[in-house]
Amino acid sequence: MYRYIKGYMNDIQALLDSGGYNDIEQLKREFLIKLEFFKHERLVHLIVTFMVINAMFICFAIFSTTLNSGFGIISLIMLVLVGCYLAHYYFLENSVQKMYRMYDRMNEISQRAQQ
């Protein structure tokens, strides 16, 4: 997903910088569809991240009360997984916000073209 989003954003940025688009309104419509997909991906990862965090806390609570080493190991594995999910969510969140700014730029181009 990282390469897909980065590649798409680079392609759109190159189009906007070079003026290599034929119809800015069509580009905006297609861009909004992709943006909705990326926003959905961001929401799904947020939900999954919170579920993994909750599971990690539950495992850690069980480990704290029983001192069962199995739950301690699972808690550590979940901690690493939470770190990976947070890093990926951070990327998704920042990418979507950059795409908002790209859409604003498309609107500026569209308004200038209409004048």
Secondary structure by P-SEA (a helix, b strand, c coil): caaaaaaaaaaaaaaaaacccccaaaaaaaaaaaaaaaaaaaaaaaaaaaaaaaaaaaaaaaaaacccaaaaaaaaaaaaaaaaaaaaaaaaaaaaaaaaaaaaaaaaaaaaaac
